[in-house]
Amino acid sequence: MIVAAVVIANGAYLLLGYESSPLWWTAGITSRSCLWTCGLPTVDPSVGFITQPLGHAAAMDLIHGHLPWWNYFEGMGQPLAGEMQAAALFPLVILFILPAGLLFFHVTLEVIAGLSTYLLLRRLGVRTTLATLGGLVFALNGTFAWIGNAVVNPVAFLPMLLLGVEVVTGRDGPARRAGWTLVAVALAMSIYAGFPEVAYLDTLLAVGWALTRLGSLERTRRREAAAHLLLGGGVGLAISLPVLVAFGDFARVANLGQHATSNTTFATATTPLRSLALLVNPYLGGTLLGGTTSAPSGVLGYVTASVAVFAIVGAVGARLRPLRLFLVGWLAAVLAGVLNILEVRRAWNLIPFVRQVSFTRYIWPTVELAAIVLAILGLSDLIDLAARRRRAGWAMLIVSVVALAGLVVVTPWGGHSTGTNRAVVTLMILVPFAGLVTLAAGLRFAGGRAFSRLAVSVIALESLVFFAVPTYRSPISTTVHATSIRYLQQHLGTGRFISLGVLSPNWGSQYSINEINAIDLPLPVRFSDYVQSTLDPSTTNPRIFNLPFTVANENDVAAHISAFESQGVAYVLTPRKPLTPSLIGVGLTPVAHDARIVLYRLAHPSAYFTTASGACSLSDVALDRVVASCPRATTLTRRELVMDGWTAHVNGQVVPISSSDGLDETIALPAGTSTVSFDYLPPHERWAGLIAVLGVGGLVTSWLPRRRRSPPRSDAARET
């Protein structure tokens, strides 16, 4: 049922063949055909700038037998695994080799989330039907529905982590001993999934859940369970060290934006009170469907009105009372924190690292899961007659008031366009009210079993509709104008190209062509400084080197064309529109074009490898190797970003790497013929890999059958 629900919710892509790649709305190389006016399927374009192209680059490295430590195709090169958002070492990233890899990647995450939630609820004693409903709803949660980039990746492992806690603190002795392995796997996968902010905030919920469950145990079992949880957490972190160390090494020399210090706007960011109506009526602001193009005020998720009703019912049940109180307290603390009621945000900021993460933006998956668990427990109470139906009536009234208030304070603020978009938005806004009216009628006229079936149907349908409708705004077909892309793949070699409003960063990584444009977090500080000082001094955001096709950007590129050429930029990609005289005047030669794009060659690009004397003959040139024949000793410059972790070999011997400009790599070459190669490995990765292998070994051996000790033999038996 859960898998079927995920397939149906993604039916526009899986069953009808709608376009699932973000290329159509995050790059300017496609034309599209829509059944009606196209609308955004997700709110964050990073799914196209980062998730898809960098994930594909990592998958291509893996299938060719290389660990994806470095990405040659972004900027002047930068770490790939250490970038984190590429999820380069995450096992599921291999799906990106498929034409619809991003879709299958997300569908797999949704299934993992749903099945883990089902098993968690079963472990809490919930009957099969309601546990299935809970799994279905979390598989289609608001974060999955609204966000397509790496933010969603760790969310799938939150219920798995809580399931591990439940197994460890359960009554089954053998299962308790094995439960720590589930904690370790869930924690490691959430870290490898590639978005540390979400993984960290999810772990805070898991820690609170674990402390609550430990507090419910008798004292004799509490110490053993705590030891198993600590063991699972420690092994999970050990297994995660390869990516954590790569990230840490990169972060030391990267531009981290607002994450760099504790005194950031993250520490004081809040959410307007009026936007909370979006939690139960998510399309009040027109998000995704023709109103605002991103979620209002950073509320990146929702719980639906029907889930909110039964979460209120479940808040005060008798069974699992400590856990319910914790979940209610978590929801209250989160809402007070994002609204900064009574300066609660100051208390959150006392938790290590919370000041450095975007709390108000990425805490919502924990809200969704907490509300869903409470809702399933509340619905179970009603079915078992442990809760009076009057409580459900009051809950419906409360949610209805919030939803109606949202009609007044949110809709005019979000704004809508006219025509089809406005009609669809209006229908979506009415969905929660239709569900509430149906539940109210069922509460009044239906018996216990009939009402439970009605409630299950309303909750499931509301989740399905909210998830599925935006996907049907995707194109039914797209055409990729790839003439210039194919030309670059054939002729670019080790050179680079710059795009003016055509192939957005970092789509060059998708096609294995070196694009000097870049958008990322983190981004190498040496490269971002060079962009600001030399390539694009007018930029206002040092983490975004994107050049839309404007007169100002054309003139900027023309004014700094020698700097671009000095870093190996050999081609300029532009829309098929007239260029400014200044850009024409730098000596552009058109070499390829199609209906939308023109590719120009620059006159004097520097080679990727150059020697100081200029007398060397270079052959067998690739991004990581070259054969140089030199009449005398000289130096070799490689136009790849210098960074700790690079190793150069000349005829098999390690040679030191230096940099004359703090940007490119330089090594010494002897006279004669030299075979030169370059390799990148994060500086502390060998120790991290060793510890991770030991952690995996401990994980595997914990599942090996244990030999039972034979009872000691008596003295008489020994004599015999």
Order of alpha helices (4+ residues) and beta strands (2+ residues): alpha-alpha-alpha-beta-alpha-beta-beta-alpha-alpha-alpha-alpha-alpha-alpha-alpha-beta-alpha-alpha-alpha-alpha-alpha-alpha-alpha-alpha-alpha-beta-alpha-beta-beta-beta-alpha-beta-alpha-alpha-beta-alpha-beta-beta-beta-beta-beta-beta-beta-beta-beta-beta-alpha-alpha
